[in-house]
Amino acid sequence: MALLPIITAPDPRLKIISKPVKSVTDEVRTLVADMFETMYEAPGIGLAAIQVGEQKRLLVLDVVGKGDDDKDPEPLAIINPEITWVSDHDNTYEEGCLSVPEHYADVVRPAEVKLTYLDLDGKTQKLHADGLLATCIQHEIDHLDGVLFVDHISALKRNMILRKLLKQKKMAG
């Protein structure tokens, strides 16, 4: 396994719409393993392939045990996700992102979602998610569609965050 570099905003690659994975190969499984290692090291609870420069409809997440040492990790790899249903009621979570480091904002999203996806064996799975898991899934799927969490907040706040990130990148080098 290898740690992968995480792309940070305002890099234009984060606005690319990812392409479906044609088949679940050993190469895809290796990418998933590397993405999990990168996500845990960062540390984060979700990571989309585009965030590490791979234009594939693939994400990894683990919202269980975050900040709770009594719970074992529950890694979930989701390939070619498709949301099939969203609830009428919403939740608001303060979201952050490994590609928008050290910036957070309240984002309103559907409280529950149902989705279909492929697992690491290439089998179709269905999932009904709520709470933090539903929010994380929607956040990561947004990445696959070229959308960042800051695209869900006011233009004023979004532009302020992106200007700060651009300034940090210029100062770093």
matplotlib code that plots the C-alpha trace (Angstrom):
import matplotlib.pyplot as plt

x = [0.0, 1.1, 0.1, -1.2, -1.0, -4.3, -5.2, -6.3, -8.6, -8.6, -7.0, -9.1, -8.9, -11.4, -14.0, -13.7, -16.6, -15.3, -15.9, -17.5, -15.2, -15.6, -14.7, -13.4, -9.8, -6.7, -5.6, -8.9, -8.5, -5.0, -6.2, -8.9, -6.3, -4.0, -7.0, -7.9, -4.3, -4.3, -7.6, -6.8, -3.4, -4.8, -7.0, -10.4, -13.7, -14.0, -12.0, -13.0, -10.7, -10.6, -9.0, -5.9, -5.9, -7.9, -10.8, -12.8, -16.3, -14.9, -14.9, -13.9, -15.2, -15.3, -17.5, -17.5, -15.1, -14.1, -13.1, -14.3, -11.5, -13.9, -15.2, -13.4, -13.0, -15.7, -14.1, -16.5, -15.5, -18.2, -17.7, -20.0, -22.4, -25.9, -28.3, -31.7, -33.7, -33.3, -35.5, -37.7, -36.2, -32.7, -29.8, -27.2, -23.6, -20.5, -18.4, -14.8, -12.7, -9.2, -9.1, -10.2, -7.9, -8.7, -12.0, -15.4, -19.0, -22.5, -24.0, -27.7, -28.3, -31.0, -31.0, -31.2, -30.2, -30.5, -27.9, -26.7, -23.0, -20.4, -18.3, -14.7, -16.0, -17.8, -21.2, -24.1, -25.0, -27.7, -27.4, -29.8, -27.8, -28.7, -27.0, -23.3, -22.9, -25.6, -23.9, -20.4, -21.7, -23.3, -20.2, -18.0, -20.4, -20.4, -16.6, -17.2, -19.5, -16.9, -18.7, -17.0, -18.8, -18.0, -20.2, -23.2, -22.4, -22.8, -20.6, -19.1, -17.9, -16.8, -14.7, -13.1, -12.1, -10.8, -8.8, -7.1, -6.3, -4.8, -2.7, -1.5, -0.5, 1.4, 3.3, 4.1, 5.7]
y = [0.0, 3.6, 7.0, 9.1, 12.9, 14.6, 17.4, 20.6, 23.4, 25.4, 22.8, 22.4, 18.6, 18.7, 20.0, 17.0, 14.6, 11.1, 8.2, 4.9, 2.0, -0.6, -3.6, -4.2, -5.4, -5.9, -2.4, -1.0, -3.0, -1.7, 1.9, 1.3, 0.0, 3.0, 5.3, 3.8, 4.2, 7.8, 8.6, 7.1, 8.8, 12.3, 11.7, 11.8, 9.8, 9.8, 10.1, 10.1, 8.9, 12.3, 13.7, 11.6, 12.3, 9.2, 10.1, 7.1, 6.8, 5.3, 6.4, 5.0, 6.0, 5.0, 7.0, 4.4, 4.7, 8.3, 9.8, 6.6, 4.2, 1.5, 0.9, -1.0, 0.7, -0.2, 0.6, 0.8, 0.9, 2.2, 1.8, 3.5, 4.8, 5.8, 7.5, 6.0, 7.8, 10.8, 11.6, 14.7, 15.8, 17.4, 17.3, 20.0, 18.9, 21.0, 19.6, 19.6, 18.1, 16.8, 18.8, 22.0, 21.7, 23.5, 25.0, 24.0, 25.1, 23.9, 22.1, 21.0, 17.7, 15.0, 13.2, 9.7, 8.2, 4.9, 3.9, 1.1, 0.4, -2.2, -3.8, -5.0, -8.3, -6.4, -7.4, -4.9, -3.8, -1.7, 0.6, 2.7, 5.3, 8.0, 10.5, 11.1, 8.1, 9.6, 13.0, 11.5, 9.5, 12.6, 14.6, 12.0, 11.5, 15.3, 14.9, 12.4, 15.0, 17.8, 19.5, 20.6, 21.1, 24.8, 24.9, 24.4, 27.5, 31.2, 32.7, 35.1, 32.5, 30.1, 32.8, 33.7, 30.1, 29.6, 32.8, 31.7, 28.3, 29.9, 32.2, 29.3, 27.4, 30.4, 30.9, 27.2, 27.3]
z = [0.0, -0.6, 0.6, -2.3, -2.6, -1.9, -4.4, -2.7, -4.0, -6.1, -8.3, -11.5, -11.4, -8.5, -10.9, -13.3, -13.6, -12.9, -15.2, -14.3, -13.4, -16.2, -14.1, -10.6, -11.3, -9.1, -10.1, -8.7, -5.5, -5.1, -5.6, -2.9, -0.5, -1.1, -0.7, 2.6, 3.8, 2.6, 4.2, 7.6, 7.6, 6.7, 8.9, 7.3, 7.1, 3.3, 0.1, -3.5, -6.2, -8.0, -4.8, -5.5, -9.2, -10.4, -12.6, -11.4, -9.8, -6.7, -3.0, 0.3, 3.7, 7.3, 9.7, 12.5, 15.3, 14.4, 17.7, 19.6, 20.4, 21.5, 17.9, 15.2, 11.8, 9.3, 5.9, 3.0, -0.6, -3.0, -6.8, -9.4, -6.7, -7.8, -5.4, -6.0, -3.3, -0.9, 2.1, 2.2, 5.5, 5.8, 8.2, 8.7, 9.4, 9.7, 6.8, 6.2, 3.4, 2.9, -0.4, 1.5, 4.5, 7.7, 6.5, 7.7, 7.0, 7.7, 4.7, 4.4, 2.7, 2.7, 6.0, 4.4, 1.0, -0.7, -3.2, -5.4, -6.0, -6.8, -4.1, -4.4, -5.8, -8.6, -7.1, -7.0, -3.4, -2.0, 1.0, 3.0, 4.9, 7.4, 9.7, 9.3, 6.8, 4.5, 4.6, 4.0, 1.0, -0.5, 0.1, -1.6, -4.6, -5.0, -5.6, -8.4, -10.0, -9.7, -6.7, -3.5, -0.2, -0.5, -3.6, -1.2, 0.8, 0.1, -2.7, -0.3, 2.2, -0.7, -2.4, 0.9, 1.6, -2.0, -1.9, 1.4, -0.1, -3.3, -1.1, 1.0, -2.2, -3.6, -0.3, -0.2, -3.4]

ax = plt.figure().add_subplot(projection="3d")
ax.plot(x, y, z, "-o")
ax.set_aspect("equal")
plt.show()
